[in-house]
Amino acid sequence: MKIIRSHQNATIKRLSALRQHRRRRAAERVLVDGARETRRAIETGWPLLGFYEPIDSADQVLPPAPQFVDDVAFIRRWAASRKMHHGVAASPMRKLSYGQQSSFGVAEFASLSRTVVDLPACDDGLVLVLDRIEKPGNLGAVFRTADAAGVAAICLSDCLTDAMNSNAIRSSLGAVFTVPFAEGTANEIAIWLQRRGGPVMALRVEGAIDLFEQDLRGKATVVLGSESDGLANRWQ
């Protein structure tokens, strides 16, 4: 395990800069802060580039929370076998961590392409379209619910946030790594849906049919609008 002791370390500076949305997108990187979320990313094929966890004054890694012992052990083995395991002293760990939370550490992944071209065929199963969602915490919560409901794929239509935001990842409990998703414009996603076929239904507060009374089997698609404006008329 490599040890990093200075908050002036080049790697710490580089990773800290990736907390900024534009720099993260430009570098095509993803930072993950939770043990459960990191393990899900590894197990679903996201390329791990480094795992950085806190160490004490004797250069020993800190014990994980009891509920995450198995997850952290798995991550450590995976990272160590690829020479990607790093111990970080308290000062640089505070600089690196999200919201000053350094109890677990940080994992760096290479981002994957997420256009509609990259989506699986989705010949059967519910597809969810999220139009112009603004808040990453809400986006993560939708992914978490979609994972539980067995949604086949999620399409992010002109969203103001993205699924690789730290808040979205944490709120999703790692479901952003397990539910297939794509980002695109409303037009790109509409074309993909036309080619896929099946009914496309809008979620509206004034809707005449209750969502839970609707048959969502087969190639059904449901479109949900933004927190502030609801669903745009372009999805009529």
N, C-alpha and C positions, 0 to 999 in steps of 0.2 A: 504494500500500500504506500503510495506517495503521500508525503506530508506537505501541507501548505500552511505557513505560519504568519505571513504578512498580508495585510489587507491591500497592500500596494502590488501584490502579485498580479502579473499580466492576465492570468486565467481568471482570477477573481474580478478584475476590472471588466474583462470581456463578458463574463457571465452576468455580472450586475447590469451591464448595458442592455442585455437581452430582455430585461424587464420592460423595456420600452417597446411598445407594439410595433412601431415602424422598423426598429433595428432587428427585432426578432423575425419579422416577416422577410426583411431583406436578407438576413443571414440564413433563412430557412432552417430555423432551430426552434425547439420547444423545451421549456423548462417545466419540470414536474416536481411538486413539493411533497406529496403524500406517499406513504409506503404502499397502500392499496392501489393507488392510481399508477404508481411506477411499475408495480408488478403486472398490472393489466396491460400497460403499454408494451412491456417486454414480451408478454405471452401472446400478444396479438401481432407481433412482428415489427414494431417500431424500432428503428436502429438506435441502440444506446450508444452514446458518445462519451459519457462519463458519469460517475456517481460520486458525489461529494457529501461526506457526512461529518458531523462534529466530533472532535476528539477532546480529551481532557489534558491536563498539564503533563501527564505521563505518556502522551501520544496514543492513548487507548480510545477506541470508539466507545461512545456512550451507549448504554443499554436501551433498546427500544421499548416503547410502551407494550405492556403484556399482550394486548390484542393484535399487535403487529409483529410479534417475534418471528413467526414463520415467514411473513412477507419480507422482512428485512434480511433474514438469513438467505432467502432465495435471491434477493437483489445483490447481496454481498458476494455470493458465490458466482453469480452471472458476471458481475463487474470484474471481480478478481481474476476470473478465468480468461478475461479479455484485456487484462492490465488496464482497466478503466476505473479502479477503486482509489479514491483520494480521501485522506483525512484532512480536515480543515480546523484550525485553531479557532477559539471563540471569537476573536475580533474580526477576522475575515469572514467567518460564518455568518455573523450578524449583518455584514454588508451584502452577502450573497443571498440570504434567505428572504422569502416573501413575507412582508409584514413583520419582520424581525422574529419570525418563528423558526428556530434552528434546531428543534428537538429531533427531527428526522434527517434532514439534509436536502439536497437538490440533485435531481437527475437531469442530464441534458440528452436530448434526442434530436436526430435529424428529422425534419418534417417530411411528410409524404404528400404527394400530389392529391388534391381533393377537388377535381372538376367532375362534371356529370359523366364525362367519358370514363372516369375511373370507377364509377359505381358498378356494383354487381348487376346482373341481369334483372333481378327483382321481378321475375316472371310471376311470382305469387307472393302475396304479403302486403301489408299496409305500408304506404309511403307517407311521410309527414313533411310538408313544406312549411318552413318558418319564414315569413316575409318581414324584413326590416326590423328584426328583433334588436333591441337597444342594449339591454343589460346582460352582462356575462353570467351573473348569478341565475337569472331566469333561464338563460340558454342552457346552462348546466342542469338545472332542475328538469327541464323538458327532456334532455338526453337521459337522465336517470329514470324518468317515468317511461320513456320510450323503450329503454332497455328492459324494464320490468314487464311491459306490455307486449314485447316481441315484435316491435316495429322493424320492418325489413331495411329501411333506409330513411335518412333525413336529408332534405335539400334546404340549404340556407340561401334564401333569395334576397340579395342586396342588403344583408344584415350589417348593422353598424358595429357589431362586435363579432368575435370569431370564437370557434370552439377551442382553440389553443390558448385562450386567455387563462391566466392562473386561477381567477375566480370561477370561470366556467369549468375548468378541469376539476377543481375541488368540489364544486357544487354537484357535479355529475357523478362523483365517487368513482371516476375513471371510465364512465360509460362512453365518453367521447372517443375512447380507444376501441370500444367493442361494437358500437352501433355504426355501420357504414354511413358516411355522410359526404355531401359535396357542397361546394360553394359556387355560386354563379349569379348571373343576372336573372331577373324574372323571365325575360325572353328565352334565355338559354334553358332554364328549367322547364318552361312551358313546352318548348320543342321536344325536350326529352320525355315529358309526360305524354305528349301526343303520340310519340313513337311507341311508348310503352303500352298505351291503351288503358282502358278501364275508367270507371267514374271518378271525377275529381269534385270534391265537396268542400265548400267554404264553411269555416267556423265563424258564425256571426251571432251576436247577442239577440238579434231580431229574427234568427232562423226559425222556420216553422216546424222543423223536425228535431227532436232531441238526439244528441250525439249517441247516447247509449241505447237508443232504439233503432239505430241505423245498422244495416248489415255491412260490416267492414271487411268481409272476407274477399278473397280473390285479389284483383289488382286495384283495390280502392286507394285513393289518395285524399288526404285531408290537408287543407291549407289554413294556417293560423297567422293572424296579423300581429302588428307591433303593439307594445304596451300602451303607447300614447294615442295612436291613430287608428288602431284596429286594422282591418284588411283593406288594402288599396283597391280602388275600382278597377284597376288593370286586371284583377283576378276575377272579375265578374264572369 
